[in-house]
Amino acid sequence: MISNHKRGTGTRIYNKFEHWSVVDCDCTQCQHYAGKGKSCPFDKCCIIDIKEEAIRREAKTQQV
């Protein structure tokens, strides 16, 4: 069966740190975001390591 649906339409694919920015690491962009005024279901952020790397990279580019 052949589908006419294009793969990845409207989907962001994150596979490398170099493509992530601090804006992309915002809680409102998370797939687990419950909505405005609701708390996160996790005790620890699931992308904390990626968020820290994006902050380090952005600080490094601002120093130059």
Biopython code that builds the backbone (N, CA, C, O; Angstrom):
import numpy as np
from Bio.PDB.StructureBuilder import StructureBuilder

atoms = [
    (1, "MET", "N", (0.845, -1.180, 0.000)),
    (1, "MET", "CA", (0.000, 0.000, 0.000)),
    (1, "MET", "C", (0.889, 1.241, 0.000)),
    (1, "MET", "O", (1.814, 1.334, 0.807)),
    (2, "ILE", "N", (0.632, 2.168, -0.866)),
    (2, "ILE", "CA", (1.399, 3.399, -0.963)),
    (2, "ILE", "C", (0.574, 4.526, -0.360)),
    (2, "ILE", "O", (-0.599, 4.710, -0.684)),
    (3, "SER", "N", (1.225, 5.278, 0.531)),
    (3, "SER", "CA", (0.558, 6.393, 1.184)),
    (3, "SER", "C", (1.008, 7.708, 0.563)),
    (3, "SER", "O", (2.173, 7.850, 0.191)),
    (4, "ASN", "N", (0.114, 8.655, 0.449)),
    (4, "ASN", "CA", (0.444, 9.975, -0.069)),
    (4, "ASN", "C", (0.912, 10.924, 1.027)),
    (4, "ASN", "O", (1.241, 12.077, 0.750)),
    (5, "HIS", "N", (0.943, 10.447, 2.265)),
    (5, "HIS", "CA", (1.358, 11.269, 3.399)),
    (5, "HIS", "C", (2.867, 11.473, 3.375)),
    (5, "HIS", "O", (3.627, 10.508, 3.297)),
    (6, "LYS", "N", (3.301, 12.727, 3.442)),
    (6, "LYS", "CA", (4.725, 13.022, 3.470)),
    (6, "LYS", "C", (5.259, 12.798, 4.879)),
    (6, "LYS", "O", (4.664, 13.264, 5.852)),
    (7, "ARG", "N", (6.360, 12.097, 4.991)),
    (7, "ARG", "CA", (6.952, 11.808, 6.291)),
    (7, "ARG", "C", (7.571, 13.074, 6.878)),
    (7, "ARG", "O", (8.239, 13.837, 6.181)),
    (8, "GLY", "N", (7.337, 13.281, 8.170)),
    (8, "GLY", "CA", (7.971, 14.373, 8.874)),
    (8, "GLY", "C", (7.333, 15.734, 8.676)),
    (8, "GLY", "O", (7.899, 16.737, 9.110)),
    (9, "THR", "N", (6.202, 15.803, 8.052)),
    (9, "THR", "CA", (5.548, 17.077, 7.818)),
    (9, "THR", "C", (5.153, 17.700, 9.152)),
    (9, "THR", "O", (4.395, 17.111, 9.923)),
    (10, "GLY", "N", (5.679, 18.907, 9.417)),
    (10, "GLY", "CA", (5.342, 19.608, 10.658)),
    (10, "GLY", "C", (6.059, 19.077, 11.874)),
    (10, "GLY", "O", (5.678, 19.412, 12.996)),
    (11, "THR", "N", (7.074, 18.268, 11.701)),
    (11, "THR", "CA", (7.781, 17.667, 12.826)),
    (11, "THR", "C", (9.221, 18.152, 12.851)),
    (11, "THR", "O", (9.906, 18.142, 11.828)),
    (12, "ARG", "N", (9.676, 18.577, 14.021)),
    (12, "ARG", "CA", (11.073, 18.941, 14.188)),
    (12, "ARG", "C", (11.849, 17.695, 14.562)),
    (12, "ARG", "O", (11.398, 16.891, 15.379)),
    (13, "ILE", "N", (13.000, 17.540, 13.969)),
    (13, "ILE", "CA", (13.842, 16.399, 14.291)),
    (13, "ILE", "C", (15.114, 16.919, 14.932)),
    (13, "ILE", "O", (15.868, 17.673, 14.318)),
    (14, "TYR", "N", (15.344, 16.515, 16.163)),
    (14, "TYR", "CA", (16.528, 16.916, 16.898)),
    (14, "TYR", "C", (17.429, 15.704, 17.033)),
    (14, "TYR", "O", (17.080, 14.739, 17.713)),
    (15, "ASN", "N", (18.566, 15.748, 16.401)),
    (15, "ASN", "CA", (19.448, 14.596, 16.510)),
    (15, "ASN", "C", (20.875, 14.984, 16.851)),
    (15, "ASN", "O", (21.711, 14.102, 17.050)),
    (16, "LYS", "N", (21.188, 16.280, 16.925)),
    (16, "LYS", "CA", (22.523, 16.718, 17.277)),
    (16, "LYS", "C", (22.419, 17.943, 18.176)),
    (16, "LYS", "O", (21.479, 18.731, 18.061)),
    (17, "PHE", "N", (23.397, 18.099, 19.079)),
    (17, "PHE", "CA", (23.400, 19.262, 19.954)),
    (17, "PHE", "C", (23.515, 20.559, 19.168)),
    (17, "PHE", "O", (22.957, 21.576, 19.580)),
    (18, "GLU", "N", (24.220, 20.547, 18.058)),
    (18, "GLU", "CA", (24.449, 21.779, 17.323)),
    (18, "GLU", "C", (23.169, 22.384, 16.765)),
    (18, "GLU", "O", (23.159, 23.560, 16.400)),
    (19, "HIS", "N", (22.118, 21.630, 16.690)),
    (19, "HIS", "CA", (20.856, 22.136, 16.161)),
    (19, "HIS", "C", (19.919, 22.641, 17.243)),
    (19, "HIS", "O", (18.883, 23.225, 16.925)),
    (20, "TRP", "N", (20.243, 22.437, 18.499)),
    (20, "TRP", "CA", (19.390, 22.864, 19.598)),
    (20, "TRP", "C", (19.775, 24.268, 20.028)),
    (20, "TRP", "O", (20.958, 24.607, 20.063)),
    (21, "SER", "N", (18.803, 25.069, 20.347)),
    (21, "SER", "CA", (19.059, 26.389, 20.912)),
    (21, "SER", "C", (18.374, 26.451, 22.275)),
    (21, "SER", "O", (17.635, 25.541, 22.651)),
    (22, "VAL", "N", (18.626, 27.529, 23.005)),
    (22, "VAL", "CA", (17.994, 27.692, 24.317)),
    (22, "VAL", "C", (16.476, 27.802, 24.153)),
    (22, "VAL", "O", (15.719, 27.324, 24.997)),
    (23, "VAL", "N", (16.045, 28.425, 23.075)),
    (23, "VAL", "CA", (14.604, 28.562, 22.805)),
    (23, "VAL", "C", (13.970, 27.187, 22.591)),
    (23, "VAL", "O", (12.849, 26.949, 23.041)),
    (24, "ASP", "N", (14.672, 26.284, 21.910)),
    (24, "ASP", "CA", (14.155, 24.941, 21.673)),
    (24, "ASP", "C", (14.026, 24.132, 22.958)),
    (24, "ASP", "O", (13.243, 23.185, 23.021)),
    (25, "CYS", "N", (14.790, 24.502, 23.977)),
    (25, "CYS", "CA", (14.779, 23.777, 25.250)),
    (25, "CYS", "C", (13.754, 24.333, 26.234)),
    (25, "CYS", "O", (13.722, 23.919, 27.393)),
    (26, "ASP", "N", (12.933, 25.248, 25.792)),
    (26, "ASP", "CA", (11.907, 25.832, 26.649)),
    (26, "ASP", "C", (10.879, 24.768, 27.026)),
    (26, "ASP", "O", (10.555, 23.894, 26.222)),
    (27, "CYS", "N", (10.375, 24.848, 28.243)),
    (27, "CYS", "CA", (9.415, 23.844, 28.731)),
    (27, "CYS", "C", (8.141, 23.792, 27.885)),
    (27, "CYS", "O", (7.515, 22.738, 27.775)),
    (28, "THR", "N", (7.758, 24.913, 27.292)),
    (28, "THR", "CA", (6.541, 24.915, 26.472)),
    (28, "THR", "C", (6.713, 24.110, 25.189)),
    (28, "THR", "O", (5.719, 23.741, 24.562)),
    (29, "GLN", "N", (7.961, 23.828, 24.780)),
    (29, "GLN", "CA", (8.236, 23.029, 23.592)),
    (29, "GLN", "C", (8.308, 21.529, 23.902)),
    (29, "GLN", "O", (8.366, 20.706, 22.988)),
    (30, "CYS", "N", (8.304, 21.181, 25.177)),
    (30, "CYS", "CA", (8.452, 19.786, 25.594)),
    (30, "CYS", "C", (7.186, 18.979, 25.278)),
    (30, "CYS", "O", (6.072, 19.494, 25.370)),
    (31, "GLN", "N", (7.371, 17.733, 24.913)),
    (31, "GLN", "CA", (6.218, 16.872, 24.612)),
    (31, "GLN", "C", (5.415, 16.517, 25.864)),
    (31, "GLN", "O", (4.273, 16.067, 25.767)),
    (32, "HIS", "N", (6.015, 16.721, 27.035)),
    (32, "HIS", "CA", (5.339, 16.419, 28.293)),
    (32, "HIS", "C", (4.702, 17.647, 28.932)),
    (32, "HIS", "O", (4.177, 17.565, 30.042)),
    (33, "TYR", "N", (4.743, 18.786, 28.243)),
    (33, "TYR", "CA", (4.184, 20.039, 28.760)),
    (33, "TYR", "C", (2.684, 19.874, 28.953)),
    (33, "TYR", "O", (1.960, 19.550, 28.012)),
    (34, "ALA", "N", (2.223, 20.099, 30.174)),
    (34, "ALA", "CA", (0.824, 19.859, 30.516)),
    (34, "ALA", "C", (-0.071, 21.060, 30.232)),
    (34, "ALA", "O", (-1.293, 20.918, 30.183)),
    (35, "GLY", "N", (0.504, 22.210, 30.051)),
    (35, "GLY", "CA", (-0.292, 23.399, 29.781)),
    (35, "GLY", "C", (0.014, 24.502, 30.761)),
    (35, "GLY", "O", (0.668, 24.287, 31.782)),
    (36, "LYS", "N", (-0.461, 25.674, 30.444)),
    (36, "LYS", "CA", (-0.188, 26.846, 31.269)),
    (36, "LYS", "C", (-0.766, 26.667, 32.672)),
    (36, "LYS", "O", (-1.932, 26.307, 32.836)),
    (37, "GLY", "N", (0.053, 26.920, 33.660)),
    (37, "GLY", "CA", (-0.393, 26.842, 35.049)),
    (37, "GLY", "C", (-0.324, 25.450, 35.649)),
    (37, "GLY", "O", (-0.603, 25.283, 36.836)),
    (38, "LYS", "N", (0.038, 24.454, 34.868)),
    (38, "LYS", "CA", (0.147, 23.091, 35.372)),
    (38, "LYS", "C", (1.617, 22.738, 35.552)),
    (38, "LYS", "O", (2.467, 23.191, 34.785)),
    (39, "SER", "N", (1.908, 21.950, 36.538)),
    (39, "SER", "CA", (3.299, 21.602, 36.802)),
    (39, "SER", "C", (3.753, 20.445, 35.912)),
    (39, "SER", "O", (2.952, 19.685, 35.370)),
    (40, "CYS", "N", (5.069, 20.352, 35.792)),
    (40, "CYS", "CA", (5.671, 19.282, 35.002)),
    (40, "CYS", "C", (5.445, 17.941, 35.707)),
    (40, "CYS", "O", (5.510, 17.884, 36.935)),
    (41, "PRO", "N", (5.184, 16.881, 34.975)),
    (41, "PRO", "CA", (4.966, 15.580, 35.611)),
    (41, "PRO", "C", (6.249, 14.934, 36.130)),
    (41, "PRO", "O", (6.185, 13.925, 36.832)),
    (42, "PHE", "N", (7.415, 15.496, 35.797)),
    (42, "PHE", "CA", (8.694, 14.914, 36.203)),
    (42, "PHE", "C", (9.338, 15.724, 37.320)),
    (42, "PHE", "O", (9.159, 16.939, 37.401)),
    (43, "ASP", "N", (10.085, 15.044, 38.174)),
    (43, "ASP", "CA", (10.849, 15.722, 39.218)),
    (43, "ASP", "C", (12.086, 16.381, 38.629)),
    (43, "ASP", "O", (12.506, 17.442, 39.091)),
    (44, "LYS", "N", (12.678, 15.752, 37.600)),
    (44, "LYS", "CA", (13.876, 16.256, 36.944)),
    (44, "LYS", "C", (13.575, 16.396, 35.456)),
    (44, "LYS", "O", (12.939, 15.530, 34.855)),
    (45, "CYS", "N", (14.037, 17.488, 34.875)),
    (45, "CYS", "CA", (13.808, 17.738, 33.450)),
    (45, "CYS", "C", (14.402, 16.606, 32.611)),
    (45, "CYS", "O", (15.520, 16.161, 32.873)),
    (46, "CYS", "N", (13.672, 16.146, 31.622)),
    (46, "CYS", "CA", (14.128, 15.020, 30.815)),
    (46, "CYS", "C", (15.191, 15.412, 29.793)),
    (46, "CYS", "O", (15.839, 14.536, 29.219)),
    (47, "ILE", "N", (15.383, 16.714, 29.552)),
    (47, "ILE", "CA", (16.411, 17.148, 28.601)),
    (47, "ILE", "C", (17.407, 18.109, 29.258)),
    (47, "ILE", "O", (17.947, 18.987, 28.585)),
    (48, "ILE", "N", (17.654, 17.956, 30.544)),
    (48, "ILE", "CA", (18.520, 18.870, 31.278)),
    (48, "ILE", "C", (19.925, 18.912, 30.686)),
    (48, "ILE", "O", (20.530, 19.983, 30.629)),
    (49, "ASP", "N", (20.454, 17.785, 30.249)),
    (49, "ASP", "CA", (21.801, 17.767, 29.675)),
    (49, "ASP", "C", (21.861, 18.534, 28.354)),
    (49, "ASP", "O", (22.850, 19.214, 28.082)),
    (50, "ILE", "N", (20.836, 18.436, 27.549)),
    (50, "ILE", "CA", (20.782, 19.164, 26.284)),
    (50, "ILE", "C", (20.611, 20.661, 26.542)),
    (50, "ILE", "O", (21.209, 21.491, 25.859)),
    (51, "LYS", "N", (19.783, 20.995, 27.542)),
    (51, "LYS", "CA", (19.559, 22.387, 27.900)),
    (51, "LYS", "C", (20.854, 23.038, 28.385)),
    (51, "LYS", "O", (21.153, 24.169, 28.003)),
    (52, "GLU", "N", (21.622, 22.344, 29.215)),
    (52, "GLU", "CA", (22.891, 22.876, 29.715)),
    (52, "GLU", "C", (23.891, 23.078, 28.578)),
    (52, "GLU", "O", (24.612, 24.076, 28.558)),
    (53, "GLU", "N", (23.939, 22.145, 27.639)),
    (53, "GLU", "CA", (24.839, 22.268, 26.487)),
    (53, "GLU", "C", (24.455, 23.465, 25.614)),
    (53, "GLU", "O", (25.333, 24.177, 25.127)),
    (54, "ALA", "N", (23.175, 23.691, 25.415)),
    (54, "ALA", "CA", (22.712, 24.831, 24.616)),
    (54, "ALA", "C", (23.062, 26.148, 25.302)),
    (54, "ALA", "O", (23.449, 27.104, 24.631)),
    (55, "ILE", "N", (22.934, 26.213, 26.624)),
    (55, "ILE", "CA", (23.284, 27.420, 27.375)),
    (55, "ILE", "C", (24.781, 27.681, 27.281)),
    (55, "ILE", "O", (25.198, 28.821, 27.075)),
    (56, "ARG", "N", (25.607, 26.623, 27.432)),
    (56, "ARG", "CA", (27.060, 26.767, 27.318)),
    (56, "ARG", "C", (27.455, 27.275, 25.930)),
    (56, "ARG", "O", (28.292, 28.170, 25.810)),
    (57, "ARG", "N", (26.860, 26.710, 24.893)),
    (57, "ARG", "CA", (27.192, 27.084, 23.531)),
    (57, "ARG", "C", (26.793, 28.526, 23.237)),
    (57, "ARG", "O", (27.529, 29.260, 22.578)),
    (58, "GLU", "N", (25.601, 28.933, 23.739)),
    (58, "GLU", "CA", (25.141, 30.297, 23.506)),
    (58, "GLU", "C", (26.021, 31.303, 24.258)),
    (58, "GLU", "O", (26.313, 32.374, 23.727)),
    (59, "ALA", "N", (26.444, 30.979, 25.476)),
    (59, "ALA", "CA", (27.336, 31.853, 26.231)),
    (59, "ALA", "C", (28.683, 31.983, 25.528)),
    (59, "ALA", "O", (29.282, 33.058, 25.519)),
    (60, "LYS", "N", (29.152, 30.900, 24.947)),
    (60, "LYS", "CA", (30.434, 30.913, 24.250)),
    (60, "LYS", "C", (30.381, 31.813, 23.011)),
    (60, "LYS", "O", (31.349, 32.516, 22.725)),
    (61, "THR", "N", (29.281, 31.801, 22.283)),
    (61, "THR", "CA", (29.155, 32.629, 21.080)),
    (61, "THR", "C", (28.997, 34.101, 21.442)),
    (61, "THR", "O", (29.388, 34.967, 20.659)),
    (62, "GLN", "N", (28.436, 34.403, 22.601)),
    (62, "GLN", "CA", (28.274, 35.800, 23.016)),
    (62, "GLN", "C", (29.584, 36.393, 23.494)),
    (62, "GLN", "O", (29.752, 37.612, 23.445)),
    (63, "GLN", "N", (30.523, 35.571, 23.958)),
    (63, "GLN", "CA", (31.809, 36.061, 24.429)),
    (63, "GLN", "C", (32.708, 36.479, 23.270)),
    (63, "GLN", "O", (33.563, 37.351, 23.428)),
    (64, "VAL", "N", (32.524, 35.878, 22.141)),
    (64, "VAL", "CA", (33.403, 36.144, 20.987)),
    (64, "VAL", "C", (33.152, 37.467, 20.388)),
    (64, "VAL", "O", (33.807, 37.838, 19.414)),
]
sb = StructureBuilder()
sb.init_structure("model")
sb.init_model(0)
sb.init_chain("A")
sb.init_seg("    ")
for serial, (resi, resn, name, xyz) in enumerate(atoms, 1):
    if name == "N":
        sb.init_residue(resn, " ", resi, " ")
    sb.init_atom(name, np.array(xyz, "f"), 0.0, 1.0, " ", f" {name:<3s}", serial, name[0])
structure = sb.get_structure()
